[in-house]
Amino acid sequence: MTSPNLLLLVVDCLRADYAYDRQLSHTPALGTMIERGFSFTSAISAANSTTPSFAAMLTGLNPFENGVRRLHGGTLSPQVRTLPEMLREAGYRTYAEVSGPLMPETGLNRGFDDYSYRSYEQRADQLAEPLLARMRGNLRPPWFLLFHLWDLHSPRWVAPQCRTPGCGRTEYARSLSSIDPQLGRLFSGLPENTVAVLTGDHGEDITNGPLDAFRRKLLGSILHHKLAWSIWKRALPGRHFASILRGRIEGHAFGLYDHLVRVPLTFFGPGIVPPGNSALQVRHVDICPTLLELAGAPVPAGLSGISLAGIMRGEPGAHRDAYMEVGAMRNKIQMAGLRVDNRYKLICGLPGDRSVPELYDLEQDQGERRNLADQRPELLAELLGRVRALQERTVAATAMNEQDEQAVLARLKALGYD
């Protein structure tokens, strides 16, 4: 059998609950894709922001291993090989259509034959048909295409026909409903011998109505003031800061709670990937080795990710420790997390940070409201030890110089990104 084409479709801000629960929005196409594909219902993002999450997917390495640990200002370590580089060595043509902070300056363009960076104003309904035409006629197989959709990111786009309760109670749900027909066009029009992977780069803390939106916007504007941030940080440890802001700030910049890091992960390939699902805990870093195995390409030693292909074939698997970091707000919050056995989650400060650790039993406390750090000292010590052992493998981050970073930020602002 010839190597399959590979489409990695990343919907910015797509939460797992909204992807899998058909009652929250009107998403028949997404539902059909999930039913006919193989879904991992406990997939965890590597970070709560776009750039480090994509870096983890494209390298199979955690943020501390690939050097991309924040939204802006860092570039991929030159020591790291990327998925498109490895696929290209296996005979693939490699393409990317991306948006948001994923500028070529991040180094994430490495290995792509064509890396197209576009404005957020280009929506799914404008992109789906040209992308289909490209996949059907202009790409020489086998190909790998990374496609990044920005529509669900604030400011969200909602189609006129979706501005009704039937498309969801929140603006977020209605925006997802607006994207759904274009997802349907993509999935139904895929060329034969193609595997599509759908995921989100991270989740989102969302508003529930106009009053809530106004309150969140007001608090957000206050916190963006340097003096206000300084006062908050001095007055409160990092844990309390993130906990207080949970449910009060629109977006995904604060914290590592499940609504910010639990994402959908579905593989769809009629005749290649059997339908099914797994509740085993998996990670973003597992995407890279999985796609390499599906392509028939060598999976290099030393990756943090492990291929999921065996689980999709029906082989037994196990929960995988999911490491994550806060990668937003230009390093103003220094926090890491570890989710283990699809049950316990540790949130703690990075080395040198004074955050108070948080420990949650997700089986008993899905909302992550009862910190068990004082009640489970042995488990806390064990998980802290695992995090510190992982972080010993940290590579030196390659930072942009200040002039280049300011130029990138100015360019993003000019394009209308927050």
Secondary structure, DSSP 8 states (H G I E B T S, - for coil): ----EEEEEEETT--HHHHH-TTSS--HHHHHHHHHSEEEEEEE-SBSSHHHHHHHHHHSS-HHHHS--SSSSEE--TT---HHHHHHHTT-EEEEEE-TT--GGGSTTTT-SEEEE--TTS-HHHHHHHHHHIIIIIS-SSEEEEEEE-TTSSS----GGG-SGGG-SSHHHHHHHHHHHHHHHHHHT--SSEEEEEEES---B---SHHHHHHHHHHHHHHTSHHHHHHHHHHS-HHHHHHHHTTTSSBS-S---HHHHEE-EEEE-TTTS--EEEEEEEEGGGHHHHHHHHHT----TT-S----HHHHTT-------EEEE---GGGTS-EEEEEETTTEEEEEE-TT-----EEEETTT-TT-----TTT-HHHHHHHHHHHHHHHTT----EE--HHHHHHHHHHHHHHT--
